[in-house]
Amino acid sequence: MQVRILPEGFRQVVAANGTFFYANGLFYSNINQGYQIVEPPVGAIVYDLPLDAEVVTINGQMYYHFNSTLFQRIFTDQGQVFKVVGHLDD
């Protein structure tokens, strides 16, 4: 899916494979004259998750699941962040 403008409150996210934009649990890439929703890049760090992200436990580890993406909560000197660690098939 492609959109002309990003949702309000988006943040720029730099990952190993490029620069993306993040809003409401979705990642966007700059394509032509708009933005395309893309698969979340593993390793990307975001500062918030949608309210309806679910807590799941896999092999004894707690993750957050939203829209087929697994996020791991990490604590840094700046506070809590969430790292994309993988994808699940819904």
DSSP file (Angstrom, degrees, kcal/mol; ACC not computed):
  #  RESIDUE AA STRUCTURE BP1 BP2  ACC     N-H-->O    O-->H-N    N-H-->O    O-->H-N    TCO  KAPPA ALPHA  PHI   PSI    X-CA   Y-CA   Z-CA
    1    1 A M              0   0    0      0, 0.0    36,-2.4     0, 0.0     2,-0.4   0.000 360.0 360.0 360.0 139.8    0.0    0.0    0.0
    2    2 A Q  E     -A   36   0A   0     34,-0.2     2,-0.3    26,-0.1    34,-0.2  -0.947 360.0-171.1-122.3 141.0    1.3    3.5   -0.9
    3    3 A V  E     -A   35   0A   0     32,-3.3    32,-3.1    -2,-0.4     3,-0.1  -0.901  24.2-138.5-126.3 156.9    0.3    6.8    0.7
    4    4 A R  S    S+     0   0    0     -2,-0.3     2,-0.3    30,-0.2    -1,-0.1   0.846  88.2  25.4 -82.5 -36.3    1.1   10.4   -0.3
    5    5 A I  S    S-     0   0    0     30,-0.1    -1,-0.2    29,-0.1    30,-0.1  -0.943  83.2-112.5-130.5 151.7    1.8   11.7    3.2
    6    6 A L        -     0   0    0     -2,-0.3     3,-0.1     1,-0.1     4,-0.1  -0.464  42.3 -94.6 -79.2 152.1    2.9   10.1    6.4
    7    7 A P    >   -     0   0    0      0, 0.0     3,-1.3     0, 0.0    -1,-0.1  -0.254  52.4 -86.5 -61.7 153.2    0.6    9.9    9.4
    8    8 A E  T 3  S+     0   0    0      1,-0.2    -3,-0.0    -3,-0.1     0, 0.0  -0.333 113.6  26.9 -59.0 139.3    0.8   12.6   12.0
    9    9 A G  T 3  S+     0   0    0      1,-0.2    -1,-0.2    -3,-0.1    15,-0.1   0.576  82.8 159.2  85.1  10.7    3.4   11.9   14.7
   10   10 A F    <   -     0   0    0     -3,-1.3     2,-0.4    13,-0.1    13,-0.2  -0.217  25.4-150.7 -64.0 158.0    5.7    9.8   12.5
   11   11 A R  E     -B   22   0A   0     11,-2.4    11,-3.0     2,-0.0     2,-0.4  -0.971  16.1-117.9-128.9 146.3    9.4    9.3   13.5
   12   12 A Q  E     -B   21   0A   0     -2,-0.4     2,-0.4     9,-0.2     9,-0.2  -0.686  30.9-165.6 -81.4 135.0   12.4    8.7   11.3
   13   13 A V  E     -B   20   0A   0      7,-3.0     7,-3.4    -2,-0.4     2,-0.6  -0.988   8.3-154.8-127.1 126.1   14.1    5.3   12.0
   14   14 A V  E     +B   19   0A   0     -2,-0.4    31,-0.3     5,-0.2     2,-0.3  -0.890  21.5 171.6-101.9 126.5   17.5    4.4   10.8
   15   15 A A  E >   -B   18   0A   0      3,-3.1     3,-1.9    -2,-0.6    28,-0.1  -0.762  49.9 -92.8-125.0 172.7   18.2    0.7   10.5
   16   16 A A  T 3  S+     0   0    0     26,-0.3     3,-0.1     1,-0.3    27,-0.1   0.810 124.6  45.2 -57.4 -31.5   21.1   -1.3    9.0
   17   17 A N  T 3  S-     0   0    0      1,-0.2    -1,-0.3     0, 0.0     2,-0.3   0.130 124.8 -63.3-104.8  22.1   19.3   -1.5    5.7
   18   18 A G  E <   -B   15   0A   0     -3,-1.9    -3,-3.1     2,-0.0     2,-0.4  -0.810  64.0 -50.2 137.8-173.3   18.2    2.1    5.3
   19   19 A T  E     +B   14   0A   0     -2,-0.3    11,-0.4    -5,-0.2     2,-0.3  -0.878  52.0 173.8-105.6 134.0   16.1    4.9    6.6
   20   20 A F  E     -B   13   0A   0     -7,-3.4    -7,-3.0    -2,-0.4     2,-0.4  -0.766  27.2-125.2-129.9 172.7   12.4    4.3    7.3
   21   21 A F  E     -BC  12  28A   0      7,-2.2     7,-3.0    -2,-0.3     2,-0.4  -0.976  22.9-158.6-123.6 140.9    9.5    6.2    8.9
   22   22 A Y  E     +BC  11  27A   0    -11,-3.0   -11,-2.4    -2,-0.4     2,-0.3  -0.966  20.5 153.2-126.7 133.0    7.5    4.8   11.7
   23   23 A A  E >   - C   0  26A   0      3,-2.2     3,-2.2    -2,-0.4   -13,-0.1  -0.923  68.5  -8.7-157.3 133.1    4.0    5.6   12.9
   24   24 A N  T 3  S-     0   0    0     -2,-0.3     3,-0.1     1,-0.3    25,-0.1   0.813 127.9 -50.6  52.8  37.7    1.3    3.6   14.7
   25   25 A G  T 3  S+     0   0    0      1,-0.3     2,-0.3    23,-0.2    -1,-0.3   0.453 115.8 108.7  85.2  -0.2    3.1    0.3   14.4
   26   26 A L  E <   -C   23   0A   0     -3,-2.2    -3,-2.2    13,-0.0     2,-0.4  -0.863  56.6-144.2-114.5 147.1    3.8    0.6   10.7
   27   27 A F  E     -CD  22  38A   0     11,-0.6    11,-2.4    -2,-0.3     2,-0.3  -0.879  16.1-165.5-108.2 140.6    7.0    1.2    8.8
   28   28 A Y  E     -CD  21  37A   0     -7,-3.0    -7,-2.2    -2,-0.4     2,-0.4  -0.925   7.6-155.1-125.7 148.9    7.2    3.2    5.6
   29   29 A S  E     - D   0  36A   0      7,-2.4     7,-2.6    -2,-0.3     2,-0.6  -0.959  31.0-108.8-121.3 143.6    9.8    3.7    2.9
   30   30 A N  E     + D   0  35A   0    -11,-0.4     2,-0.4    -2,-0.4     5,-0.2  -0.602  44.7 175.6 -73.0 115.3   10.1    6.7    0.7
   31   31 A I  E >   - D   0  34A   0      3,-2.1     3,-2.7    -2,-0.6    -2,-0.0  -0.986  52.0 -57.0-127.7 122.1    9.0    5.5   -2.8
   32   32 A N  T 3  S-     0   0    0     -2,-0.4    -2,-0.0     1,-0.3     0, 0.0  -0.214 121.8 -13.0  49.0-117.2    8.8    7.8   -5.8
   33   33 A Q  T 3  S+     0   0    0     -3,-0.0    -1,-0.3     2,-0.0     2,-0.2   0.054 134.9  21.5-103.8  23.9    6.3   10.6   -4.8
   34   34 A G  E <  S- D   0  31A   0     -3,-2.7    -3,-2.1    -5,-0.1     2,-0.4  -0.759  84.3 -81.5-159.4-155.2    5.0    8.9   -1.7
   35   35 A Y  E     -AD   3  30A   0    -32,-3.1   -32,-3.3    -5,-0.2     2,-0.4  -0.994  27.3-153.4-135.5 136.8    5.5    6.3    1.0
   36   36 A Q  E     -AD   2  29A   0     -7,-2.6    -7,-2.4    -2,-0.4     2,-0.3  -0.914  23.4-118.8-113.2 136.9    5.0    2.6    0.9
   37   37 A I  E     - D   0  28A   0    -36,-2.4     2,-0.3    -2,-0.4    -9,-0.3  -0.578  43.2-176.5 -70.6 130.5    4.2    0.4    3.9
   38   38 A V  E     - D   0  27A   0    -11,-2.4   -11,-0.6    -2,-0.3   -18,-0.0  -0.809  34.9 -81.7-127.3 165.7    7.1   -2.1    4.2
   39   39 A E        -     0   0    0     -2,-0.3   -13,-0.0     1,-0.1     3,-0.0  -0.483  60.4 -99.8 -64.4 133.6    8.0   -5.1    6.4
   40   40 A P        -     0   0    0      0, 0.0     2,-0.4     0, 0.0    -1,-0.1  -0.331  39.4-116.7 -58.0 131.1    9.6   -3.8    9.6
   41   41 A P    >   -     0   0    0      0, 0.0     3,-2.1     0, 0.0    43,-0.3  -0.560  27.5-116.0 -74.7 126.3   13.4   -4.0    9.4
   42   42 A V  T 3  S+     0   0    0     -2,-0.4   -26,-0.3     1,-0.3    43,-0.2  -0.379 102.2  29.2 -59.7 133.5   14.9   -6.4   11.9
   43   43 A G  T 3  S+     0   0    0     41,-2.9    -1,-0.3     1,-0.4    42,-0.1   0.194  85.2 137.3  99.0 -14.8   17.0   -4.4   14.3
   44   44 A A    <   -     0   0    0     -3,-2.1    40,-2.6    39,-0.1     2,-0.4  -0.371  44.7-142.7 -65.8 144.1   15.1   -1.2   14.0
   45   45 A I  E     +E   83   0B   0    -31,-0.3     2,-0.3    38,-0.2    38,-0.2  -0.930  20.4 178.9-112.0 130.3   14.5    0.7   17.3
   46   46 A V  E     -E   82   0B   0     36,-2.8    36,-2.9    -2,-0.4     3,-0.1  -0.894  27.0-141.4-126.8 160.5   11.2    2.5   18.1
   47   47 A Y  S    S+     0   0    0     -2,-0.3     2,-0.3    34,-0.2    33,-0.1   0.558  79.9  24.0-100.2 -10.3   10.1    4.4   21.2
   48   48 A D        -     0   0    0     34,-0.1   -23,-0.2    33,-0.0    -1,-0.1  -0.990  59.0-151.2-152.0 159.0    6.5    3.3   21.3
   49   49 A L        -     0   0    0     -2,-0.3   -25,-0.1   -25,-0.1    17,-0.0  -0.889  39.9 -87.3-124.5 157.4    4.1    0.6   20.2
   50   50 A P    >   -     0   0    0      0, 0.0     3,-1.9     0, 0.0    -1,-0.0  -0.300  40.0-115.5 -60.0 151.0    0.4    0.7   19.4
   51   51 A L  T 3  S+     0   0    0      1,-0.3    -2,-0.0    -3,-0.0     0, 0.0   0.774 113.6  57.9 -60.9 -26.9   -1.8    0.3   22.5
   52   52 A D  T 3  S+     0   0    0      2,-0.1    -1,-0.3     0, 0.0     2,-0.2   0.245  72.8 127.5 -93.7  15.9   -3.2   -3.0   21.1
   53   53 A A    <   -     0   0    0     -3,-1.9     2,-0.3    13,-0.1    13,-0.2  -0.525  55.8-134.6 -65.1 137.0    0.2   -4.7   20.8
   54   54 A E  E     -F   65   0B   0     11,-2.6    11,-3.3    -2,-0.2     2,-0.5  -0.741   4.0-125.3-101.0 144.2   -0.1   -8.0   22.6
   55   55 A V  E     +F   64   0B   0     -2,-0.3     2,-0.3     9,-0.2     9,-0.2  -0.745  35.3 178.2 -83.6 129.8    2.4   -9.5   25.0
   56   56 A V  E     -F   63   0B   0      7,-2.5     7,-3.0    -2,-0.5     2,-0.5  -0.956  21.9-142.2-130.7 152.1    3.5  -13.0   23.9
   57   57 A T  E     +F   62   0B   0     -2,-0.3     2,-0.4     5,-0.2     5,-0.2  -0.970  19.2 178.4-116.5 125.8    6.0  -15.5   25.4
   58   58 A I  E >  S-F   61   0B   0      3,-2.6     3,-2.1    -2,-0.5    -2,-0.0  -0.990  73.5 -16.1-129.1 122.5    8.2  -17.5   23.1
   59   59 A N  T 3  S-     0   0    0     -2,-0.4    -1,-0.1     1,-0.3     3,-0.1   0.864 129.2 -53.1  50.5  40.6   10.7  -20.0   24.6
   60   60 A G  T 3  S+     0   0    0      1,-0.2     2,-0.4    -3,-0.0    -1,-0.3   0.434 115.0 116.4  80.1  -0.8   10.4  -18.2   27.9
   61   61 A Q  E <   -F   58   0B   0     -3,-2.1    -3,-2.6    11,-0.0     2,-0.4  -0.829  61.8-130.8-103.4 139.8   11.1  -14.8   26.5
   62   62 A M  E     +F   57   0B   0     -2,-0.4    11,-0.4    -5,-0.2     2,-0.3  -0.752  34.0 165.9 -90.9 132.3    8.6  -11.9   26.6
   63   63 A Y  E     -F   56   0B   0     -7,-3.0    -7,-2.5    -2,-0.4     2,-0.4  -0.858  34.3-120.7-133.3 168.7    7.9  -10.0   23.3
   64   64 A Y  E     -FG  55  71B   0      7,-2.8     7,-3.0    -2,-0.3     2,-0.5  -0.958  26.0-156.4-112.4 135.3    5.3   -7.6   22.0
   65   65 A H  E     +FG  54  70B   0    -11,-3.3   -11,-2.6    -2,-0.4     2,-0.3  -0.947  21.4 158.2-117.7 126.1    3.4   -8.7   18.9
   66   66 A F  E >   - G   0  69B   0      3,-2.2     3,-2.1    -2,-0.5   -13,-0.1  -0.948  69.9 -15.5-147.5 127.2    1.8   -6.3   16.5
   67   67 A N  T 3  S-     0   0    0     -2,-0.3     3,-0.1     1,-0.3   -14,-0.0   0.881 127.8 -49.6  51.5  47.8    0.8   -6.8   12.9
   68   68 A S  T 3  S+     0   0    0      1,-0.2    20,-3.1    19,-0.1     2,-0.4   0.485 114.6 117.0  72.6   6.4    3.0   -9.9   12.5
   69   69 A T  E <   -GH  66  87B   0     -3,-2.1    -3,-2.2    18,-0.3     2,-0.5  -0.870  55.0-145.9-109.8 138.5    6.0   -8.2   14.0
   70   70 A L  E     -GH  65  86B   0     16,-3.1    15,-2.7    -2,-0.4    16,-1.1  -0.883  16.3-171.3-101.0 129.9    7.8   -9.2   17.2
   71   71 A F  E     -GH  64  84B   0     -7,-3.0    -7,-2.8    -2,-0.5     2,-0.5  -0.933  11.1-149.3-117.3 142.6    9.3   -6.4   19.3
   72   72 A Q  E     - H   0  83B   0     11,-2.5    11,-2.6    -2,-0.4     2,-0.3  -0.950  19.5-126.6-111.2 131.7   11.6   -6.9   22.3
   73   73 A R  E     - H   0  82B   0     -2,-0.5     2,-0.4   -11,-0.4     9,-0.2  -0.609  31.1-175.9 -77.8 132.9   11.5   -4.3   25.1
   74   74 A I  E     - H   0  81B   0      7,-2.8     7,-2.8    -2,-0.3     2,-0.5  -0.979  18.3-140.8-130.0 141.0   15.0   -3.0   25.9
   75   75 A F  E     + H   0  80B   0     -2,-0.4     5,-0.2     5,-0.2     2,-0.2  -0.905  27.0 172.2-105.0 129.3   16.0   -0.6   28.7
   76   76 A T  E >   - H   0  79B   0      3,-2.8     3,-1.4    -2,-0.5    -2,-0.0  -0.664  52.0 -91.7-121.9 177.9   18.6    2.1   27.9
   77   77 A D  T 3  S+     0   0    0      1,-0.3     3,-0.1    -2,-0.2    -2,-0.0   0.788 129.3  51.3 -61.3 -26.7   20.0    5.1   29.7
   78   78 A Q  T 3  S-     0   0    0      1,-0.3     2,-0.3     0, 0.0    -1,-0.3   0.479 122.3-102.7 -89.5  -3.4   17.3    7.1   27.9
   79   79 A G  E <   - H   0  76B   0     -3,-1.4    -3,-2.8     2,-0.0    -1,-0.3  -0.823  66.3  -7.7 119.6-159.5   14.5    4.8   29.0
   80   80 A Q  E     + H   0  75B   0     -2,-0.3     2,-0.3    -5,-0.2    -5,-0.2  -0.553  57.9 168.6 -81.3 136.2   12.5    2.0   27.4
   81   81 A V  E     - H   0  74B   0     -7,-2.8    -7,-2.8    -2,-0.3     2,-0.4  -0.885  26.6-129.1-136.1 170.2   12.7    1.3   23.7
   82   82 A F  E     -EH  46  73B   0    -36,-2.9   -36,-2.8    -2,-0.3     2,-0.4  -0.989  15.6-157.0-128.3 130.5   11.4   -1.6   21.5
   83   83 A K  E     -EH  45  72B   0    -11,-2.6   -11,-2.5    -2,-0.4     2,-0.5  -0.892  21.7-122.8-110.0 132.5   13.6   -3.5   19.0
   84   84 A V  E     + H   0  71B   0    -40,-2.6   -41,-2.9    -2,-0.4   -13,-0.2  -0.612  38.2 166.6 -69.9 120.9   12.2   -5.4   16.0
   85   85 A V  E     -     0   0B   0    -15,-2.7     2,-0.3    -2,-0.5   -14,-0.2   0.497  53.7 -39.5-117.2  -8.0   13.5   -8.9   16.4
   86   86 A G  E     - H   0  70B   0    -16,-1.1   -16,-3.1   -45,-0.1     2,-0.3  -0.982  53.0 -97.3 168.2-176.7   11.4  -10.9   13.9
   87   87 A H  E     - H   0  69B   0     -2,-0.3     2,-0.3   -18,-0.3   -18,-0.3  -0.965  20.7-157.3-133.0 146.2    8.2  -11.6   12.2
   88   88 A L        -     0   0    0    -20,-3.1     2,-0.6    -2,-0.3    -2,-0.0  -0.911  23.1-121.2-118.4 148.6    5.4  -14.1   12.8
   89   89 A D              0   0    0     -2,-0.3   -21,-0.1     1,-0.1   -20,-0.0  -0.805 360.0 360.0 -85.8 125.6    2.8  -15.4   10.3
   90   90 A D              0   0    0     -2,-0.6    -1,-0.1   -23,-0.0   -23,-0.0   0.480 360.0 360.0 -80.0 360.0   -0.6  -14.6   11.7
